[in-house]
Amino acid sequence: MAGAEPGVAAAPPAEEPGSGSLCAAPLRLARLPLARVKALVKADPDVSLASQEAVFVLARATELFVETIAKDAYVYAQQGKRKTLQRKDLDNAIEAIDEFAFLEGEFLVGLILF
């Protein structure tokens, strides 16, 4: 290619939407179902309207939170030579990491059911 820097690979061409490629999955930025997140938001009596952007941000923040606490809890599962997370792994992560201090206390006993 003329004008390309040596040692730098060119980006693959962007596919057009609906091009018919069988292996191309639609770009999905949030893994949680946005309709369910919106329903949960609307279940709060203090919320009258929720924009799609707000629902998306809440869904994405929730995904990042769950990913972070799961990774931190997995460290404790590995210390116990296990690959499966248990409640005690989450409890250990909550106790050990200051970012999760808001989760400490008795109010979570009935909320998190495993």
Secondary structure as UniProt FT lines:
FT   TURN            2..3
FT   TURN            6..7
FT   TURN            17..18
FT   HELIX           34..42
FT   TURN            45..46
FT   HELIX           52..79
FT   TURN            80..81
FT   HELIX           87..96
FT   HELIX           98..103
FT   HELIX           106..108
FT   TURN            109..111
//
